[in-house]
């Protein structure tokens, strides 16, 4: 949302310079993202009078204009010969001339140039060029300056700088609106109300807002002769206001209006459409003008679309409609998607003479659904889906009618259609000042709070409600303090203010968040806790980093093809993964059930970057599908993955490096186990992980890779209670995940025998205390693992046995 | 008397001989042999000692003194030579074992913790020290917890800000850590006070230099009797000073979140320029770091608490955002690219 300061100043007196106003609005919750000067850079453009307009001798499409840019005075008149693309100005018309050396917005510099054999001393400007610094539309005409007095700087004079004529030194605030403030700040009027509320603190006179209302008297035929309106869906369209304007003369809108539209980022089109856009920006009420003559049977019906009905919208796209979509229709066909976009069939054109102006209030949810479905983020939809004040609707319609009369020569039809069966009443909210102070940590009495709210044009009634708590014992000398309740009436344009807490926020932001003193929560002292398993996990992470491994964080997503690439058997449990219904890309469509593919991918990326040794780990979550898929959350487990690849350490001048092998990794796994105090044994196991076919290359005597996976079902580093940890590792000496020689695509000669290992840890912790060093020799180290057999009476964990998660996975609504 | 003079000369001769022999000795073993030769039971000096019988009784004590003096002199000679030899030996060994300390050492591999998790730990440490528990919640979450219980019904415009990944039915990848607020309150109700943070992974359908489909957030929640917006400011002021240094200042701006009312956006004075304005802060002097507010009465009620009796505040911040500020990283995707050349700098 862009707001022009010049426009704003028409409604409210701004006591601050632009930058300070921006700062104050930001600190009141209306975030000003940027303060822009859109016409900055514009210089040298003056008003000139066309003296002659001839065809270009060498072109049918071009014109040759003689323009007076300096009036006959002491120094003599100055005339320019300019080649023009449009020939609409007549001799005697005033135009905007950019002589050589002039600069248009955006730094577009005008120079003398030769066009088809004629030297053009500058340029005659169209509105787009002057206001936006953009190329004009193909059919856009040269801007003709009306010689009347309706300009901010008085009637135009020849040679006058257009900056002073049109106040083109304007400042525009770009607002970044949160969903709630968007409700009432998506209009100049709404922002003016905010500015007034802030400025009232400096000077009560600044707290008044001059409402831009339009007054008109119906001089034309009765509105019922323009069109009649039937609202079939009052739930989705609670209010529909229609006004008729006849005898319109479509054409370019006056400059001041075009200028304000341009400053707000909208392109001027013609005076009728520009007026509807102008009033939308001004009041936040989207308007639509239907060419009344093209309405079948001169009827407007607000109804749900019929099955298989379709409509070509203003953007030229055919939309297929159904009963979910609310449309504006005439007697026969749809003429607009309600609140989103009008249809081409009743679009205002240069031939339009009479229009029906629509100002309505549509159900925000319905507009939101429709605009999302068709992917149309029109200015109207953006406003309707937030909230448009239904009680402003006729005000905006009146304003538009008055403007159409003023700028498009229209004659208002008599009367106004207004379908509003159930008027919205303003909310009344009970506010307890004591409670507000408690919530904010302030000490504002009821009067202070009421004053702040009144600056926002909220009506406040104070009611002495009940004795203040703790002061019930009144004495004759000191009557009991009565607690004051405030009853706050919130205008309907502030739909976001619904309860006491919302009112408290309004009080706080006008008072200033910065003025609220910082305190620390009082009350019982508590000690912060972390779950022991998380502490252990962090200790292991630090330990692994100390051992020379680098931690990675990978996405929790997987590509579904990864299992084939790893040659998992088709029925392997790892293939059971949680699937996303709306992934961003196919390679992020699964939630990973194990970490291995992720760390392999991370390692492969580094190998592709010519890393010669990769040592990494990830401690991350995996998701395992629950039994009942849509009724129970997937099980989440934290797992550790270790990966070694390449050389065993950094290179040195006095050491020869060795490539890592399975035993490096096994040693690491043993170290982690010893660190957390559990014992384990290794044994071969499934799955066999082998490289997939053709897409992978064989290493050229390349380094060895080895990886392991360790699943911690339960991790109790110090306690002697039963805990079960299992872990499995795989070694694939002959296999290279897409390695440095990926260009040689050759299938591995033979899938070498799998080296898949599994390590079982017995159901208890070994390290439960400390042991005095034996005098007889070193304590027996645990050498009892074997690569082929179970040892030490270990058992495998029961398949599929789940450990309790720290949260409930079931679905539950309400406390 | 003449015998005494004779013996004295003999003694001097032995002493002189011993001196030249000791000085010629090159190794400790030779010195030991010399000691035996001169001072041992069958040594030269011992042999001379026996000549005492040839002297008259009155001269014997004097001769004894002479012998002792010679013996002591030879002992001293031996000792000093031994010491000199040992010194030489040490010097020689040192010379032989000399190292060039300017040669490079053999490197040890050093691992690195991920910068995002380093910041995660730093945030956790600050709040745990302030008495906050660390809570967790599932990453795959019910729409009810992620949105509805947090005051974001279906068709609420706030859902636009958080495009979600859906899993099945009403299940989605959580878009924020805020659902842990609800889970934590429901698990604890009616216990007071509640002070918790919930760090964790969140997911949104976004992918560019400042958005990633997966990132990390920390949620905070305090519920007790008499908690105020001032308390929220106090806690977050303290956090900002701990996280960004004692000079860090905060600024609270009104904002909007469906589950807090009043709500605030919290800025911290720019970590690069200190508030004077630079490229990092867009010349404003402030950096947006987190959103916060007083827990909405409806959310308290959804958690099982009576909003008339207790109040609370909540806040949420992106861990990557803070890591980017802390380390001056300008592209979020670097954190998940897992380039070791990047990670090894932290």
Interface residues (C-beta under 8 A of the other chain):
Chain A: X26 X27 X28 X29 X31 X178 X179 X180 X181 X182 X364 X365 X368 X369 X385 X386 X438 X439 X440 X441 X442 X496 X499 X500 X501 X502 X504 X505 X508 X509 X513 X514 X516 X517 X518 X519 X520 X521 X522 X523 X524 X525 X526 X527 X528 X529 X530 X531 X534 X538 X541 X542 X544 X545 X546 X547 X548 X549 X550 X551 X552 X553 X554 X555 X556 X557 X578 X579 X580 X581 X582 X583 X584 X588 X591 X602 X605 X606 X609 X611 X614 X615 X616 X621 X623 X629 X630 X631 X633 X634 X636 X649 X650 X651 X652 X653 X654 X655 X805 X806 X807 X808 X809 X811 X812 X813 X814 X815
Chain B: X103 X104 X106 X107 X108 X109 X110 X111 X112 X113 X114 X116 X117 X121 X124 X127 X128 X129 X130 X131 X132 X133 X134 X136 X137 X138 X139 X140 X141 X142 X144 X148 X149 X155 X156 X157 X158 X160 X161 X165 X166 X167 X168 X169 X170 X171 X173 X183 X186 X189 X192 X193 X195 X201 X203 X205 X207 X213 X214 X222 X224 X225 X226 X227 X228 X229 X230 X231 X233 X234 X235 X237 X238 X251 X252 X253 X254 X255 X256 X261 X262 X263 X264 X265 X294 X296 X297 X301 X302 X303 X304 X311 X335 X336 X337 X338 X339 X340 X341 X343 X344
